[in-house]
């Protein structure tokens, strides 16, 4: 049995070495920005780092880590003791963050420095939500301070999909990639457990699946004529 395994892996290595393949990790770092009208400035974003483990023909799997999030528009709320004569108001702030590990069985179609890519990426990690209820004075337009705050952390997993172009090559060691993304991250679940004493301070929904653009920088420290 042991001999069979040695023969199998030996043949596999031989096959890989005979084809045009990337046999060493290639590292990347990038940023993705998403437009969504539920968010302040109509956008949220994330940073990503990771590695394209290898490439054999059109198969180029990646693993990585993503960190991102967004802020909902600030919303004016009225306290329980609000009157026209005493217009004391409040301000509600909400934001979310996520930190996830990613697995991406990326597909690359093309040759040399001109690839069309398709990335069905799976994310798993933590989703964090924060909300703050600030007291606000209507007379001098100044914040008095944080009256209440809530935090929530939940486990999360979701998919994202991307189509892009990879191959803006600076040298055999450095190149860029541009892509269009659709993410299924859903931040609404972090607000479900939050509640403030003021009835008007209800949580805003944050249904976040949306489309965005991504830019990546790749670095191959093992570049050679065969890799």
C-alpha atoms as one frame of an Amber mdcrd trajectory, in Angstrom:
protein
   0.000   0.000   0.000   2.799   2.394   0.908   4.570   1.604  -2.361   1.391
   2.336  -4.301   1.075   5.765  -2.623   4.700   6.597  -3.421   4.185   5.638
  -7.064   0.921   7.630  -7.256   2.418  10.830  -5.826   5.537  10.362  -7.920
   3.472  10.174 -11.110   1.379  13.157  -9.998   4.499  15.248  -9.416   5.901
  14.161 -12.782   2.687  15.183 -14.546   2.697  18.580 -12.872   6.333  19.177
 -13.746   5.687  18.355 -17.425   2.922  20.901 -17.924   2.986  24.678 -17.745
   2.164  25.026 -14.068   2.771  27.307 -11.128   4.194  24.923  -8.544   4.842
  27.467  -5.757   2.510  29.855  -3.884   1.805  33.305  -5.305   0.763  35.954
  -2.775  -1.815  38.699  -3.189  -3.273  41.749  -1.462  -6.306  43.682  -2.622
  -9.281  45.913  -1.947 -12.938  45.582  -2.941 -15.486  48.373  -2.848 -19.254
  47.806  -2.956 -22.009  50.282  -3.738 -25.171  49.939  -1.675 -27.803  52.593
  -0.979 -28.393  51.305   2.583 -24.954  52.578   3.588 -23.402  55.949   4.269
 -21.853  57.304   1.064 -23.622  54.379  -0.642 -20.675  52.049  -0.130 -18.756
  49.626   2.046 -15.496  47.815   1.467 -13.023  45.129   2.459  -9.316  44.314
   2.338  -8.016  40.875   1.423  -4.709  39.008   1.628  -3.866  35.445   0.726
  -2.188  33.071  -1.661  -2.840  31.423  -4.989  -1.554  28.013  -3.901  -0.658
  26.694  -7.349  -1.912  26.697 -10.940  -2.391  23.669 -13.166  -3.833  24.602
 -16.537  -7.048  26.541 -15.766  -7.295  25.560 -12.071  -5.708  28.077  -9.644
  -7.130  27.644  -6.102  -6.646  30.365  -3.479  -6.908  30.666   0.293  -7.027
  33.972   2.137  -8.332  36.290   4.806 -10.799  39.175   4.310 -11.573  42.069
   6.648 -14.236  44.651   5.893 -17.411  46.417   6.885 -19.613  49.467   6.535
 -21.546  52.182   8.342 -25.259  52.866   8.025 -26.410  56.503   7.730 -26.787
  58.263  11.076 -30.431  58.622  12.043 -32.059  61.251  14.235 -34.421  59.821
  16.851 -36.748  61.388  19.437 -36.486  60.459  23.081 -39.412  59.522  25.322
 -39.411  63.013  26.881 -39.456  64.893  23.573 -41.721  67.969  23.369 -41.922
  70.904  20.981 -40.858  73.213  23.806 -37.998  70.931  24.815 -36.818  69.320
  21.544 -34.188  66.967  22.964 -33.299  64.491  20.292 -30.876  61.642  19.894
 -28.673  60.139  17.244 -28.415  56.464  16.305 -25.208  55.117  14.773 -24.803
  51.591  13.388 -21.893  49.821  11.765 -20.768  46.282  11.037 -17.455  44.508
  10.469 -16.526  41.023   9.349 -13.335  38.977   9.491 -13.446  35.770   7.475
 -11.202  33.082   6.049 -11.760  32.350   2.365 -11.485  29.356   0.040 -11.578
  30.113  -3.660 -11.367  27.365  -6.340 -10.486  30.025  -8.927 -10.564  29.231
 -12.635  -8.245  31.033 -15.107  -8.745  30.900 -18.877  -6.084  32.285 -21.206
  -2.339  32.327 -21.634   0.682  34.073 -20.125  -0.294  37.592 -18.951  -3.914
  37.647 -20.175  -6.354  35.572 -18.132 -10.110  35.749 -17.705 -10.919  34.550
 -14.176 -13.980  33.183 -12.402 -13.953  33.000  -8.583 -16.681  31.262  -6.540
 -15.351  32.188  -3.093 -16.600  30.734   0.196 -16.186  32.805   3.395 -16.389
  31.632   7.012 -15.695  33.626  10.165 -17.196  36.305  12.436 -19.648  39.131
  11.836 -19.654  42.005  14.346 -22.221  44.757  14.811 -22.073  47.955  16.869
 -24.812  50.474  17.616 -24.737  53.639  19.741 -27.558  55.885  20.965 -26.205
  59.412  21.503 -28.072  62.160  23.337 -28.295  65.331  21.307 -29.182  68.916
  22.195 -31.385  70.700  19.677 -30.464  74.142  21.041 -26.713  74.211  20.432
 -26.408  71.245  18.047 -23.866  69.455  20.214 -23.686  65.833  21.278 -23.949
  65.342  25.028 -22.512  61.819  24.917 -23.268  58.152  24.521 -26.418  57.194
  26.388 -26.577  53.527  25.394 -24.534  51.177  23.239 -24.902  47.621  21.987
 -22.515  45.097  20.435 -23.138  41.746  18.842 -20.955  38.995  17.366 -22.219
  36.053  15.344 -20.675  33.282  13.290 -21.161  33.813   9.595 -20.597  32.051
   6.293 -21.445  33.242   2.795 -20.473  33.061  -0.862 -19.234  35.676  -3.252
 -18.665  35.437  -6.994 -16.292  37.369  -9.230 -15.407  37.646 -12.908 -12.229
  39.493 -13.785  -9.109  40.024 -15.846  -5.707  39.019 -14.462  -2.452  39.878
 -16.153  -1.497  43.561 -15.982   2.077  42.356 -15.690   4.898  44.574 -14.435
   7.419  41.709 -14.463   7.279  37.902 -14.092   7.109  38.506 -10.332   4.453
  41.266 -10.193   1.050  41.701 -11.803  -2.425  43.146 -11.187  -6.001  41.922
 -11.506  -9.338  43.744 -11.901 -12.696  42.103 -11.211 -16.429  42.585 -10.733
 -17.817  41.019  -7.539 -21.182  39.992  -6.194 -21.160  39.360  -2.436 -23.828
  37.588  -0.391 -22.651  38.874   2.999 -25.733  39.700   5.078 -25.179  42.030
   8.040 -28.822  42.114   9.142 -28.421  39.230  11.627 -26.173  41.254  13.976
 -28.980  43.741  14.720 -31.560  41.133  15.785 -30.445  40.979  19.424 -30.006
  44.737  19.902 -32.579  46.917  21.621 -32.561  50.410  23.148 -34.841  51.838
  25.832 -36.202  54.556  23.541 -38.929  53.112  21.352 -37.936  55.185  18.335
 -34.353  53.851  18.439 -35.096  50.686  16.465 -32.347  49.026  14.456 -32.124
  49.659  10.738 -31.924  46.660   8.459 -28.686  45.979   6.613 -29.389  43.582
   3.788 -25.999  43.743   2.126 -25.793  41.436  -0.942 -24.601  43.750  -3.716
 -22.177  44.354  -6.607 -18.681  45.833  -6.333 -15.277  46.264  -7.968 -11.976
  44.747  -6.887  -8.284  45.489  -7.462  -5.516  43.023  -6.571  -1.744  43.017
  -6.593   0.007  39.643  -7.025   3.596  38.822  -6.097   5.455  35.637  -7.076
   8.713  35.338  -5.082   9.563  32.081  -6.865   9.302  33.362 -10.432  11.396
  31.550 -13.027  11.022  30.561 -16.650   9.206  27.395 -15.545   7.108  28.894
 -12.746
